[in-house]
């Protein structure tokens, strides 16, 4: 469901316990962000699959209420919107970093 | 807190109203049914059915605990049971009817079409109200996703 993609990741991307002096490797940081993003995409995918299954059972005439179908579709749409917003933010941050003069 | 709580609550209400609509349709369809079942070898007419709804409270401890953890506010609705209206049957004078008694009276179902029509409109409007609530929830979430655009 949509709630499993959170604005604040369930596990902070940068462990809050790590003191600033203790250097966190870029690779490690990338890995944890990667896993967060992957989880979100997985959830999105599962939701789309759920809508697909509902759609199929509706089309072949199984007992599915119309509103169940539309609500599942709405949920999937909102999840997609949320994922798109998160992606936009991530890409924005990446581009901001890449613009840095070295 | 779950973002789509409102969806699930409204969805349960939509399902319940759909079910109520089915029961009302059954009442209207059987408004002239004189042979619903037999009691002691005699045919008894159809009895009007009424839907009873109750809040969708969690029944198990684990569900209750999960709801408390998620900070779940509000609860959906579910149909608890369908009861039969015990009001007396209508007596109609129709001696040619096969189910007429020795005086020529036929017991007809205790379904009042006017009442059913009002219930029908009520169910339709409840359905609409829940769809509106659902759309409001969706609009709220969509607006939240527009923050910072």
gemmi code that builds the backbone of each chain (N, CA, C; Angstrom):
import gemmi

chains = {
    "A": [
        ("UNK", (0.837, -1.189, 0.000), (0.000, 0.000, 0.000), (0.875, 1.242, 0.000)),
        ("UNK", (0.207, 2.339, -0.141), (0.940, 3.587, -0.315), (1.740, 3.959, 0.921)),
        ("UNK", (1.270, 3.493, 2.098), (1.913, 3.946, 3.337), (3.297, 3.367, 3.503)),
        ("UNK", (3.603, 2.306, 2.725), (4.918, 1.710, 2.928), (6.021, 2.531, 2.266)),
        ("UNK", (5.624, 3.427, 1.359), (6.598, 4.378, 0.836), (6.482, 5.601, 1.712)),
        ("UNK", (7.470, 5.867, 2.496), (7.337, 6.986, 3.420), (8.161, 8.164, 2.937)),
        ("UNK", (7.745, 9.342, 3.386), (8.531, 10.533, 3.060), (9.878, 10.435, 3.760)),
        ("UNK", (9.828, 10.074, 5.031), (11.066, 9.822, 5.741), (11.255, 8.318, 5.733)),
        ("UNK", (12.365, 7.816, 5.216), (12.543, 6.373, 5.171), (12.482, 5.793, 6.573)),
        ("UNK", (11.938, 4.569, 6.661), (11.785, 3.927, 7.965), (13.144, 3.840, 8.664)),
        ("UNK", (14.171, 3.533, 7.850), (15.528, 3.501, 8.383), (16.210, 4.740, 7.805)),
        ("UNK", (16.765, 5.608, 8.669), (17.382, 6.809, 8.113), (18.477, 6.448, 7.122)),
        ("UNK", (18.558, 7.248, 6.057), (19.552, 6.973, 5.022), (20.951, 7.061, 5.621)),
        ("UNK", (21.156, 8.087, 6.438), (22.412, 8.202, 7.169), (22.114, 7.813, 8.608)),
        ("UNK", (22.762, 6.759, 9.122), (22.470, 6.347, 10.501), (22.671, 7.520, 11.456)),
        ("UNK", (21.611, 7.787, 12.259), (21.676, 8.967, 13.115), (22.698, 8.778, 14.231)),
        ("UNK", (23.005, 7.506, 14.565), (23.943, 7.253, 15.653), (25.385, 7.572, 15.264)),
        ("UNK", (25.671, 7.538, 13.959), (27.046, 7.756, 13.509), (27.463, 9.192, 13.794)),
        ("UNK", (28.580, 9.364, 14.497), (29.010, 10.739, 14.773), (29.677, 11.307, 13.539)),
        ("UNK", (29.599, 12.620, 13.358), (30.068, 13.223, 12.106), (31.536, 12.946, 11.810)),
        ("UNK", (32.315, 12.757, 12.884), (33.736, 12.491, 12.664), (33.959, 11.144, 12.006)),
        ("UNK", (33.032, 10.219, 12.320), (33.141, 8.875, 11.767), (32.702, 8.914, 10.312)),
        ("UNK", (33.610, 8.775, 9.393), (33.288, 8.954, 7.975), (32.420, 7.804, 7.463)),
        ("UNK", (31.355, 8.152, 6.776), (30.497, 7.148, 6.155), (30.864, 7.113, 4.678)),
        ("UNK", (31.231, 5.934, 4.209), (31.665, 5.825, 2.827), (30.546, 6.175, 1.860)),
        ("UNK", (30.914, 6.788, 0.734), (29.921, 7.171, -0.270), (29.210, 5.939, -0.800)),
        ("UNK", (29.978, 4.855, -0.939), (29.396, 3.620, -1.462), (28.317, 3.109, -0.526)),
        ("UNK", (28.597, 3.196, 0.777), (27.649, 2.720, 1.783), (26.370, 3.544, 1.729)),
        ("UNK", (26.571, 4.844, 1.608), (25.439, 5.777, 1.551), (24.577, 5.473, 0.328)),
        ("UNK", (25.269, 5.257, -0.794), (24.556, 4.977, -2.039), (23.769, 3.682, -1.904)),
        ("UNK", (24.389, 2.706, -1.205), (23.749, 1.405, -1.073), (22.464, 1.521, -0.261)),
        ("UNK", (22.507, 2.266, 0.847), (21.316, 2.341, 1.685), (20.216, 3.132, 0.981)),
        ("UNK", (20.613, 4.163, 0.235), (19.606, 4.924, -0.517), (19.009, 4.050, -1.606)),
        ("UNK", (19.881, 3.264, -2.199), (19.460, 2.351, -3.261), (18.421, 1.366, -2.746)),
        ("UNK", (18.697, 0.809, -1.550), (17.766, -0.190, -1.018), (16.425, 0.468, -0.691)),
        ("UNK", (16.481, 1.707, -0.204), (15.241, 2.431, 0.104), (14.409, 2.636, -1.157)),
        ("UNK", (15.101, 3.054, -2.209), (14.418, 3.323, -3.475), (13.859, 2.035, -4.072)),
        ("UNK", (14.677, 0.976, -3.970), (14.249, -0.316, -4.508), (13.000, -0.812, -3.821)),
        ("UNK", (12.966, -0.650, -2.502), (11.818, -1.103, -1.734), (10.566, -0.359, -2.183)),
        ("UNK", (10.722, 0.951, -2.368), (9.584, 1.771, -2.797), (9.070, 1.320, -4.155)),
        ("UNK", (10.013, 1.068, -5.073), (9.614, 0.639, -6.425), (8.938, -0.724, -6.373)),
        ("UNK", (9.471, -1.604, -5.504), (8.876, -2.936, -5.357), (7.430, -2.823, -4.907)),
        ("UNK", (7.203, -1.966, -3.929), (5.843, -1.777, -3.422), (4.919, -1.271, -4.513)),
        ("UNK", (5.440, -0.333, -5.289), (4.665, 0.238, -6.393), (4.277, -0.852, -7.377)),
        ("UNK", (5.261, -1.688, -7.665), (5.056, -2.768, -8.615), (3.988, -3.736, -8.114)),
        ("UNK", (4.076, -4.059, -6.823), (3.115, -4.990, -6.231), (1.708, -4.430, -6.360)),
        ("UNK", (1.598, -3.120, -6.117), (0.285, -2.482, -6.176), (-0.291, -2.519, -7.590)),
        ("UNK", (0.593, -2.253, -8.571), (0.142, -2.300, -9.962), (-0.320, -3.703, -10.312)),
        ("UNK", (0.413, -4.694, -9.805), (0.053, -6.087, -10.088), (-1.304, -6.409, -9.475)),
        ("UNK", (-1.545, -5.860, -8.283), (-2.818, -6.093, -7.605), (-3.980, -5.530, -8.434)),
        ("UNK", (-3.756, -4.305, -8.941), (-4.784, -3.683, -9.782), (-5.019, -4.515, -11.025)),
        ("UNK", (-3.924, -5.004, -11.571), (-4.013, -5.820, -12.778), (-4.845, -7.075, -12.534)),
        ("UNK", (-4.563, -7.731, -11.397), (-5.288, -8.963, -11.069), (-6.774, -8.669, -10.885)),
        ("UNK", (-7.071, -7.567, -10.173), (-8.465, -7.178, -9.952), (-9.155, -6.908, -11.281)),
        ("UNK", (-8.435, -6.191, -12.145), (-8.960, -5.844, -13.458), (-9.335, -7.096, -14.232)),
        ("UNK", (-8.414, -8.059, -14.201), (-8.631, -9.305, -14.934), (-9.846, -10.029, -14.404)),
        ("UNK", (-9.929, -10.149, -13.074), (-11.049, -10.904, -12.519), (-12.366, -10.167, -12.770)),
        ("UNK", (-12.289, -8.832, -12.851), (-13.510, -8.075, -13.158), (-13.947, -8.335, -14.597)),
        ("UNK", (-12.974, -8.312, -15.491), (-13.287, -8.469, -16.911), (-13.855, -9.845, -17.212)),
        ("UNK", (-13.324, -10.892, -16.547), (-13.852, -12.231, -16.827), (-15.100, -12.515, -16.020)),
        ("UNK", (-15.612, -11.499, -15.318), (-16.940, -11.618, -14.720), (-16.981, -12.222, -13.341)),
        ("UNK", (-15.850, -12.187, -12.616), (-15.878, -12.666, -11.239), (-16.489, -11.600, -10.341)),
        ("UNK", (-16.864, -12.014, -9.141), (-17.578, -11.101, -8.247), (-16.625, -10.065, -7.660)),
        ("UNK", (-16.388, -9.006, -8.421), (-15.597, -7.887, -7.918), (-16.467, -6.646, -8.034)),
        ("UNK", (-16.582, -5.897, -6.930), (-17.359, -4.662, -6.996), (-16.602, -3.633, -7.812)),
        ("UNK", (-17.356, -2.795, -8.506), (-16.714, -1.784, -9.358), (-15.873, -0.847, -8.502)),
        ("UNK", (-16.393, -0.500, -7.331), (-15.648, 0.467, -6.524), (-14.333, -0.110, -6.005)),
        ("UNK", (-14.308, -1.438, -5.776), (-13.043, -2.054, -5.354), (-11.972, -1.821, -6.413)),
        ("UNK", (-12.404, -1.989, -7.650), (-11.491, -1.823, -8.782), (-10.984, -0.381, -8.854)),
        ("UNK", (-11.926, 0.569, -8.833), (-11.518, 1.968, -9.000), (-10.690, 2.443, -7.814)),
        ("UNK", (-11.020, 1.961, -6.607), (-10.251, 2.399, -5.439), (-8.831, 1.850, -5.507)),
        ("UNK", (-8.695, 0.596, -5.917), (-7.350, 0.023, -6.062), (-6.556, 0.816, -7.097)),
        ("UNK", (-7.232, 1.192, -8.187), (-6.556, 1.978, -9.228), (-6.142, 3.337, -8.681)),
        ("UNK", (-7.011, 3.951, -7.887), (-6.681, 5.257, -7.306), (-5.479, 5.152, -6.382)),
        ("UNK", (-5.467, 4.079, -5.582), (-4.346, 3.878, -4.652), (-3.037, 3.745, -5.430)),
        ("UNK", (-3.102, 2.943, -6.499), (-1.898, 2.740, -7.306), (-1.459, 4.052, -7.938)),
        ("UNK", (-2.443, 4.843, -8.389), (-2.122, 6.125, -9.012), (-1.433, 7.053, -8.017)),
        ("UNK", (-1.968, 7.101, -6.778), (-1.364, 7.971, -5.769), (0.037, 7.501, -5.415)),
        ("UNK", (0.225, 6.175, -5.344), (1.564, 5.642, -5.067), (2.533, 6.057, -6.152)),
        ("UNK", (2.067, 5.970, -7.391), (2.911, 6.354, -8.527), (3.283, 7.829, -8.422)),
        ("UNK", (2.277, 8.638, -8.109), (2.524, 10.076, -7.971), (3.580, 10.349, -6.894)),
        ("UNK", (3.428, 9.626, -5.773), (4.388, 9.783, -4.672), (5.784, 9.377, -5.122)),
        ("UNK", (5.863, 8.245, -5.832), (7.168, 7.768, -6.307), (7.787, 8.781, -7.259)),
        ("UNK", (6.960, 9.370, -8.124), (7.452, 10.358, -9.081), (7.996, 11.575, -8.337)),
        ("UNK", (7.274, 11.997, -7.301), (7.738, 13.156, -6.534), (9.074, 12.864, -5.858)),
        ("UNK", (9.188, 11.655, -5.280), (10.447, 11.284, -4.614), (11.580, 11.260, -5.638)),
        ("UNK", (11.296, 10.701, -6.819), (12.312, 10.654, -7.878), (12.734, 12.059, -8.281)),
        ("UNK", (11.746, 12.941, -8.462), (12.060, 14.315, -8.841), (12.996, 14.954, -7.835)),
        ("UNK", (12.702, 14.742, -6.558), (13.535, 15.339, -5.503), (14.939, 14.771, -5.548)),
        ("UNK", (15.022, 13.450, -5.720), (16.337, 12.801, -5.732), (17.167, 13.311, -6.899)),
        ("UNK", (16.537, 13.409, -8.070), (17.266, 13.853, -9.262), (17.674, 15.313, -9.120)),
        ("UNK", (16.792, 16.095, -8.537), (17.094, 17.508, -8.298), (18.342, 17.651, -7.435)),
        ("UNK", (18.371, 16.838, -6.351), (19.514, 16.882, -5.439), (20.783, 16.441, -6.157)),
        ("UNK", (20.677, 15.387, -6.964), (21.828, 14.866, -7.705), (22.374, 15.940, -8.648)),
        ("UNK", (21.464, 16.607, -9.370), (21.910, 17.606, -10.335), (22.551, 18.793, -9.632)),
        ("UNK", (21.984, 19.122, -8.480), (22.548, 20.215, -7.692), (23.992, 19.903, -7.310)),
        ("UNK", (24.223, 18.644, -6.912), (25.578, 18.228, -6.520), (26.496, 18.257, -7.744)),
        ("UNK", (25.984, 17.763, -8.887), (26.808, 17.676, -10.081), (27.179, 19.063, -10.630)),
        ("UNK", (26.383, 20.040, -10.309), (26.679, 21.396, -10.778), (27.812, 22.054, -9.985)),
        ("UNK", (28.242, 21.387, -8.930), (29.231, 21.996, -8.044), (30.554, 22.194, -8.781)),
        ("UNK", (31.166, 23.391, -8.586), (32.465, 23.669, -9.201), (33.548, 22.994, -8.365)),
        ("UNK", (34.426, 22.266, -9.040), (35.535, 21.617, -8.301), (36.832, 22.307, -8.689)),
    ],
    "B": [
        ("UNK", (1.146, 6.569, 10.582), (-0.275, 6.515, 10.255), (-0.449, 6.202, 8.771)),
        ("UNK", (-1.388, 5.360, 8.516), (-1.588, 4.915, 7.157), (-2.240, 6.030, 6.337)),
        ("UNK", (-1.693, 6.240, 5.152), (-2.170, 7.342, 4.309), (-3.541, 7.051, 3.724)),
        ("UNK", (-3.798, 5.788, 3.452), (-5.042, 5.460, 2.743), (-6.106, 4.880, 3.661)),
        ("UNK", (-6.032, 5.227, 4.952), (-7.073, 4.799, 5.892), (-8.450, 5.213, 5.417)),
        ("UNK", (-8.532, 6.490, 5.000), (-9.812, 7.037, 4.559), (-10.392, 6.235, 3.415)),
        ("UNK", (-9.496, 5.772, 2.526), (-9.936, 4.955, 1.395), (-10.597, 3.677, 1.892)),
        ("UNK", (-9.923, 3.024, 2.840), (-10.437, 1.733, 3.307), (-11.766, 1.909, 4.029)),
        ("UNK", (-11.882, 2.999, 4.800), (-13.130, 3.249, 5.520), (-14.262, 3.480, 4.523)),
        ("UNK", (-14.007, 4.358, 3.545), (-15.045, 4.646, 2.553), (-15.370, 3.395, 1.736)),
        ("UNK", (-14.336, 2.611, 1.443), (-14.570, 1.406, 0.645), (-15.473, 0.434, 1.383)),
        ("UNK", (-15.274, 0.305, 2.707), (-16.133, -0.608, 3.463), (-17.580, -0.126, 3.431)),
        ("UNK", (-17.756, 1.206, 3.507), (-19.114, 1.756, 3.465), (-19.744, 1.525, 2.096)),
        ("UNK", (-18.949, 1.662, 1.039), (-19.474, 1.424, -0.313), (-19.937, -0.023, -0.456)),
        ("UNK", (-19.116, -0.935, 0.059), (-19.493, -2.349, -0.006), (-20.785, -2.594, 0.765)),
        ("UNK", (-20.885, -1.987, 1.952), (-22.082, -2.189, 2.778), (-23.318, -1.639, 2.085)),
        ("UNK", (-23.185, -0.476, 1.449), (-24.349, 0.114, 0.784), (-24.751, -0.704, -0.443)),
        ("UNK", (-23.752, -1.258, -1.114), (-24.051, -2.123, -2.251), (-24.870, -3.328, -1.788)),
        ("UNK", (-24.433, -3.875, -0.658), (-25.129, -5.036, -0.107), (-26.561, -4.666, 0.268)),
        ("UNK", (-26.714, -3.471, 0.868), (-28.050, -3.013, 1.255), (-28.933, -2.872, 0.015)),
        ("UNK", (-28.324, -2.350, -1.037), (-29.048, -2.193, -2.300), (-29.518, -3.555, -2.807)),
        ("UNK", (-28.662, -4.561, -2.696), (-29.037, -5.911, -3.137), (-30.238, -6.418, -2.351)),
        ("UNK", (-30.203, -6.183, -1.025), (-31.296, -6.676, -0.179), (-32.595, -5.954, -0.526)),
        ("UNK", (-32.515, -4.633, -0.753), (-33.727, -3.875, -1.114), (-34.269, -4.372, -2.452)),
        ("UNK", (-33.366, -4.618, -3.390), (-33.794, -5.133, -4.694), (-34.502, -6.467, -4.530)),
        ("UNK", (-33.973, -7.289, -3.633), (-34.606, -8.589, -3.372), (-36.011, -8.389, -2.808)),
        ("UNK", (-36.161, -7.397, -1.906), (-37.489, -7.116, -1.341), (-38.461, -6.707, -2.434)),
        ("UNK", (-37.996, -5.821, -3.324), (-38.889, -5.346, -4.387), (-39.221, -6.486, -5.345)),
        ("UNK", (-38.212, -7.283, -5.659), (-38.429, -8.379, -6.609), (-39.426, -9.390, -6.067)),
        ("UNK", (-39.410, -9.574, -4.737), (-40.278, -10.578, -4.133), (-41.525, -9.978, -3.510)),
        ("UNK", (-41.917, -8.796, -3.974), (-43.081, -8.124, -3.384), (-44.359, -8.926, -3.585)),
        ("UNK", (-44.372, -9.829, -4.557), (-45.585, -10.628, -4.811), (-45.350, -12.119, -4.619)),
        ("UNK", (-44.241, -12.463, -3.974), (-43.915, -13.882, -3.818), (-44.738, -14.481, -2.674)),
        ("UNK", (-45.590, -15.416, -3.002), (-46.411, -16.031, -1.951), (-45.830, -17.356, -1.484)),
        ("UNK", (-44.862, -17.872, -2.222), (-44.317, -19.178, -1.839), (-42.824, -19.073, -1.606)),
        ("UNK", (-42.433, -18.497, -0.465), (-41.007, -18.376, -0.157), (-40.494, -19.648, 0.488)),
        ("UNK", (-41.230, -20.191, 1.427), (-40.836, -21.453, 2.091), (-42.074, -22.092, 2.700)),
        ("UNK", (-41.912, -23.340, 3.085), (-43.059, -24.038, 3.681), (-42.870, -24.163, 5.181)),
        ("UNK", (-43.945, -23.936, 5.912), (-43.947, -24.167, 7.351), (-45.101, -25.128, 7.636)),
        ("UNK", (-44.808, -26.315, 8.145), (-45.802, -27.364, 8.431), (-46.649, -27.661, 7.194)),
        ("UNK", (-45.997, -27.734, 6.043), (-46.714, -28.094, 4.828), (-47.512, -26.965, 4.204)),
        ("UNK", (-47.461, -25.787, 4.801), (-48.188, -24.643, 4.229), (-47.190, -23.647, 3.678)),
        ("UNK", (-47.536, -23.044, 2.541), (-46.643, -22.049, 1.952), (-46.728, -20.750, 2.748)),
        ("UNK", (-45.551, -20.150, 3.009), (-45.482, -18.867, 3.716), (-44.910, -17.843, 2.753)),
        ("UNK", (-45.505, -16.647, 2.672), (-44.975, -15.653, 1.738), (-43.609, -15.124, 2.158)),
        ("UNK", (-43.001, -14.424, 1.235), (-41.676, -13.826, 1.453), (-41.737, -12.812, 2.589)),
        ("UNK", (-40.718, -12.845, 3.451), (-40.646, -11.865, 4.531), (-39.639, -10.789, 4.163)),
        ("UNK", (-40.029, -9.544, 4.410), (-39.153, -8.421, 4.088), (-37.851, -8.539, 4.882)),
        ("UNK", (-36.728, -8.283, 4.224), (-35.421, -8.394, 4.886), (-34.838, -7.018, 5.140)),
        ("UNK", (-34.185, -6.887, 6.275), (-33.597, -5.607, 6.673), (-32.130, -5.840, 7.024)),
        ("UNK", (-31.281, -4.929, 6.582), (-29.841, -5.052, 6.826), (-29.486, -4.353, 8.134)),
        ("UNK", (-28.666, -5.002, 8.941), (-28.166, -4.392, 10.174), (-26.675, -4.172, 10.008)),
        ("UNK", (-26.235, -2.943, 10.276), (-24.803, -2.634, 10.105), (-24.162, -2.356, 11.450)),
        ("UNK", (-22.858, -2.575, 11.509), (-22.120, -2.313, 12.744), (-20.728, -1.798, 12.374)),
        ("UNK", (-20.097, -1.041, 13.285), (-18.742, -0.587, 12.977), (-17.794, -1.763, 12.850)),
        ("UNK", (-16.852, -1.618, 11.963), (-15.925, -2.706, 11.663), (-14.796, -2.725, 12.680)),
        ("UNK", (-15.098, -3.211, 13.871), (-14.086, -3.240, 14.942), (-13.219, -4.484, 14.782)),
        ("UNK", (-11.923, -4.350, 15.093), (-11.071, -5.535, 15.013), (-11.507, -6.572, 16.037)),
        ("UNK", (-11.451, -7.822, 15.620), (-11.923, -8.888, 16.501), (-10.783, -9.553, 17.250)),
        ("UNK", (-9.583, -9.540, 16.660), (-8.484, -10.234, 17.315), (-7.555, -9.230, 17.987)),
        ("UNK", (-6.802, -9.721, 18.966), (-5.890, -8.843, 19.700), (-4.814, -8.289, 18.779)),
        ("UNK", (-4.302, -9.146, 17.874), (-3.203, -8.700, 17.002), (-3.648, -7.532, 16.117)),
        ("UNK", (-4.907, -7.621, 15.624), (-5.432, -6.538, 14.780), (-5.543, -5.250, 15.593)),
        ("UNK", (-6.061, -5.408, 16.814), (-6.252, -4.254, 17.701), (-4.911, -3.582, 17.963)),
        ("UNK", (-3.906, -4.419, 18.232), (-2.564, -3.939, 18.531), (-1.985, -3.208, 17.322)),
        ("UNK", (-2.182, -3.797, 16.147), (-1.671, -3.203, 14.913), (-2.307, -1.835, 14.684)),
        ("UNK", (-3.630, -1.761, 14.923), (-4.335, -0.496, 14.738), (-3.796, 0.567, 15.680)),
        ("UNK", (-3.539, 0.156, 16.937), (-3.027, 1.102, 17.915), (-1.639, 1.592, 17.495)),
        ("UNK", (-0.823, 0.664, 16.977), (0.528, 1.024, 16.522), (0.466, 1.998, 15.363)),
        ("UNK", (-0.471, 1.765, 14.436), (-0.580, 2.618, 13.257), (-1.288, 3.921, 13.541)),
        ("UNK", (-1.769, 4.086, 14.768), (-2.495, 5.307, 15.096), (-3.753, 5.433, 14.276)),
        ("UNK", (-4.443, 4.321, 14.132), (-5.620, 4.302, 13.268), (-6.797, 4.975, 13.965)),
        ("UNK", (-7.342, 5.982, 13.311), (-8.524, 6.657, 13.844), (-9.715, 6.273, 13.001)),
        ("UNK", (-10.852, 6.130, 13.636), (-12.058, 5.808, 12.887), (-12.096, 4.354, 12.504)),
        ("UNK", (-13.263, 3.914, 12.149), (-13.424, 2.518, 11.780), (-14.426, 2.435, 10.639)),
        ("UNK", (-14.271, 1.418, 9.846), (-15.193, 1.223, 8.727), (-16.512, 0.646, 9.212)),
        ("UNK", (-17.285, 0.177, 8.268), (-18.585, -0.393, 8.604), (-18.685, -1.758, 7.950)),
        ("UNK", (-19.470, -2.617, 8.557), (-19.736, -3.909, 7.912), (-21.162, -4.325, 8.225)),
        ("UNK", (-21.667, -5.182, 7.376), (-23.017, -5.687, 7.596), (-22.921, -6.795, 8.626)),
        ("UNK", (-23.584, -6.623, 9.763), (-23.476, -7.659, 10.795), (-24.449, -8.794, 10.504)),
        ("UNK", (-25.676, -8.467, 10.136), (-26.595, -9.554, 9.767), (-27.780, -9.002, 8.993)),
        ("UNK", (-28.532, -9.894, 8.437), (-29.762, -9.538, 7.725), (-30.905, -10.148, 8.518)),
        ("UNK", (-31.799, -9.293, 9.007), (-32.913, -9.826, 9.797), (-34.189, -9.781, 8.968)),
        ("UNK", (-35.158, -10.581, 9.386), (-36.433, -10.612, 8.672), (-37.450, -9.798, 9.437)),
        ("UNK", (-38.195, -9.004, 8.716), (-39.223, -8.151, 9.306), (-40.395, -9.027, 9.761)),
        ("UNK", (-40.737, -8.907, 11.041), (-41.783, -9.781, 11.598), (-43.182, -9.175, 11.517)),
        ("UNK", (-43.321, -8.041, 10.854), (-44.648, -7.423, 10.786), (-45.613, -8.343, 10.015)),
        ("UNK", (-46.935, -8.230, 10.302), (-47.889, -9.185, 9.700), (-47.957, -9.055, 8.184)),
        ("UNK", (-48.331, -10.175, 7.557), (-48.444, -10.184, 6.098), (-49.700, -9.439, 5.665)),
        ("UNK", (-49.652, -8.916, 4.440), (-50.822, -8.250, 3.881), (-51.843, -9.309, 3.473)),
        ("UNK", (-53.116, -9.074, 3.746), (-54.160, -9.999, 3.302), (-54.881, -9.374, 2.123)),
        ("UNK", (-54.886, -10.095, 1.025), (-55.523, -9.585, -0.194), (-56.633, -10.557, -0.589)),
        ("UNK", (-57.812, -10.026, -0.905), (-58.916, -10.887, -1.317), (-58.748, -11.250, -2.781)),
        ("UNK", (-58.486, -12.510, -3.039), (-58.278, -12.974, -4.413), (-58.589, -14.466, -4.460)),
        ("UNK", (-59.878, -14.829, -4.554), (-60.264, -16.245, -4.433), (-59.695, -17.141, -5.523)),
        ("UNK", (-59.311, -16.548, -6.671), (-58.794, -17.391, -7.749), (-57.330, -17.746, -7.569)),
        ("UNK", (-56.694, -17.134, -6.613), (-55.260, -17.409, -6.402), (-55.082, -18.815, -5.818)),
        ("UNK", (-54.101, -19.564, -6.325), (-53.923, -20.935, -5.805), (-53.580, -20.995, -4.319)),
        ("UNK", (-53.030, -19.921, -3.766), (-52.664, -19.937, -2.348), (-53.712, -19.272, -1.468)),
        ("UNK", (-54.917, -19.055, -2.011), (-55.964, -18.412, -1.218), (-56.490, -19.392, -0.162)),
        ("UNK", (-56.879, -18.841, 1.016), (-57.441, -19.718, 2.055), (-58.938, -19.911, 1.789)),
        ("UNK", (-59.635, -20.588, 2.724), (-61.037, -20.951, 2.459), (-61.927, -19.732, 2.331)),
        ("UNK", (-61.509, -18.569, 2.911), (-62.309, -17.354, 2.776), (-61.942, -16.543, 1.532)),
        ("UNK", (-60.968, -17.018, 0.768), (-60.590, -16.312, -0.451), (-59.490, -15.287, -0.259)),
        ("UNK", (-58.887, -15.274, 0.938), (-57.828, -14.293, 1.179), (-56.460, -14.912, 0.929)),
        ("UNK", (-55.549, -14.121, 0.344), (-54.181, -14.573, 0.093), (-53.248, -13.767, 0.980)),
        ("UNK", (-52.320, -14.460, 1.623), (-51.291, -13.750, 2.401), (-50.207, -13.277, 1.434)),
        ("UNK", (-50.013, -11.973, 1.383), (-48.981, -11.409, 0.511), (-47.799, -10.962, 1.380)),
        ("UNK", (-46.595, -10.859, 0.799), (-45.421, -10.450, 1.591), (-45.643, -9.101, 2.281)),
        ("UNK", (-44.944, -8.909, 3.422), (-45.084, -7.645, 4.147), (-44.140, -6.586, 3.584)),
        ("UNK", (-43.990, -6.587, 2.281), (-43.120, -5.608, 1.610), (-43.975, -4.421, 1.181)),
        ("UNK", (-43.568, -3.236, 1.606), (-44.248, -2.017, 1.175), (-43.362, -1.346, 0.132)),
        ("UNK", (-43.849, -1.335, -1.115), (-43.016, -0.837, -2.214), (-42.569, 0.604, -1.951)),
        ("UNK", (-43.469, 1.415, -1.393), (-43.108, 2.818, -1.140), (-41.925, 2.897, -0.191)),
        ("UNK", (-42.001, 2.087, 0.881), (-40.917, 2.063, 1.868), (-39.609, 1.626, 1.209)),
        ("UNK", (-39.713, 0.610, 0.363), (-38.514, 0.094, -0.311), (-37.911, 1.150, -1.229)),
        ("UNK", (-38.784, 1.901, -1.888), (-38.293, 2.956, -2.787), (-37.516, 4.005, -1.997)),
        ("UNK", (-38.065, 4.383, -0.831), (-37.369, 5.368, 0.012), (-36.022, 4.815, 0.456)),
        ("UNK", (-36.012, 3.533, 0.852), (-34.752, 2.894, 1.262), (-33.755, 2.873, 0.108)),
        ("UNK", (-34.287, 2.627, -1.076), (-33.446, 2.571, -2.279), (-32.751, 3.912, -2.503)),
        ("UNK", (-33.543, 4.984, -2.408), (-32.969, 6.324, -2.599), (-31.953, 6.602, -1.501)),
        ("UNK", (-32.295, 6.194, -0.279), (-31.376, 6.404, 0.850), (-30.048, 5.679, 0.618)),
        ("UNK", (-30.126, 4.440, 0.125), (-28.901, 3.679, -0.133), (-28.079, 4.340, -1.232)),
        ("UNK", (-28.766, 4.800, -2.280), (-28.060, 5.465, -3.382), (-27.352, 6.711, -2.888)),
        ("UNK", (-28.067, 7.506, -2.096), (-27.469, 8.751, -1.603), (-26.314, 8.474, -0.648)),
        ("UNK", (-26.452, 7.425, 0.174), (-25.348, 7.064, 1.076), (-24.118, 6.679, 0.262)),
        ("UNK", (-24.359, 5.934, -0.796), (-23.255, 5.521, -1.674), (-22.563, 6.754, -2.236)),
        ("UNK", (-23.377, 7.689, -2.713), (-22.816, 8.922, -3.276), (-22.017, 9.695, -2.231)),
        ("UNK", (-22.575, 9.759, -1.014), (-21.887, 10.492, 0.056), (-20.524, 9.879, 0.326)),
        ("UNK", (-20.463, 8.541, 0.306), (-19.188, 7.881, 0.579), (-18.204, 8.071, -0.568)),
        ("UNK", (-18.735, 8.107, -1.786), (-17.845, 8.385, -2.928), (-17.285, 9.800, -2.793)),
        ("UNK", (-18.137, 10.742, -2.367), (-17.665, 12.118, -2.176), (-16.578, 12.175, -1.107)),
        ("UNK", (-16.793, 11.450, -0.013), (-15.792, 11.428, 1.066), (-14.477, 10.863, 0.539)),
        ("UNK", (-14.594, 9.811, -0.269), (-13.396, 9.186, -0.830), (-12.662, 10.157, -1.744)),
        ("UNK", (-13.433, 10.868, -2.568), (-12.802, 11.828, -3.478), (-12.127, 12.956, -2.695)),
        ("UNK", (-12.753, 13.358, -1.583), (-12.144, 14.403, -0.759), (-10.816, 13.926, -0.191)),
        ("UNK", (-10.799, 12.658, 0.268), (-9.546, 12.090, 0.790), (-8.485, 12.083, -0.294)),
        ("UNK", (-8.894, 11.673, -1.493), (-7.943, 11.597, -2.602), (-7.420, 12.985, -2.961)),
        ("UNK", (-8.321, 13.971, -2.978), (-7.906, 15.335, -3.296), (-6.898, 15.832, -2.280)),
        ("UNK", (-7.124, 15.454, -1.005), (-6.213, 15.867, 0.060), (-4.815, 15.285, -0.160)),
        ("UNK", (-4.763, 13.978, -0.463), (-3.467, 13.327, -0.674), (-2.782, 13.928, -1.905)),
        ("UNK", (-3.563, 14.158, -2.966), (-2.991, 14.742, -4.187), (-2.413, 16.110, -3.904)),
        ("UNK", (-3.136, 16.899, -3.091), (-2.644, 18.231, -2.741), (-1.336, 18.123, -1.969)),
        ("UNK", (-1.265, 17.121, -1.065), (-0.049, 16.940, -0.269), (1.134, 16.627, -1.178)),
        ("UNK", (0.859, 15.898, -2.278), (1.950, 15.543, -3.196), (2.375, 16.730, -4.049)),
        ("UNK", (1.558, 17.780, -4.036), (1.922, 18.963, -4.819), (2.793, 19.931, -4.028)),
        ("UNK", (3.011, 19.625, -2.743), (3.812, 20.526, -1.907), (5.210, 20.636, -2.512)),
        ("UNK", (5.666, 21.847, -2.706), (7.027, 22.066, -3.175), (7.196, 21.921, -4.673)),
        ("UNK", (6.126, 21.813, -5.387), (6.226, 21.673, -6.842), (6.627, 22.989, -7.477)),
    ],
}
model = gemmi.Model(1)
for chain_id, residues in chains.items():
    chain = gemmi.Chain(chain_id)
    for i, (resn, *xyz) in enumerate(residues, 1):
        res = gemmi.Residue()
        res.name, res.seqid = resn, gemmi.SeqId(i, " ")
        for name, pos in zip(("N", "CA", "C"), xyz):
            atom = gemmi.Atom()
            atom.name, atom.element = name, gemmi.Element(name[0])
            atom.pos, atom.b_iso = gemmi.Position(*pos), 0.0
            res.add_atom(atom)
        chain.add_residue(res)
    model.add_chain(chain)
structure = gemmi.Structure()
structure.add_model(model)
structure.setup_entities()
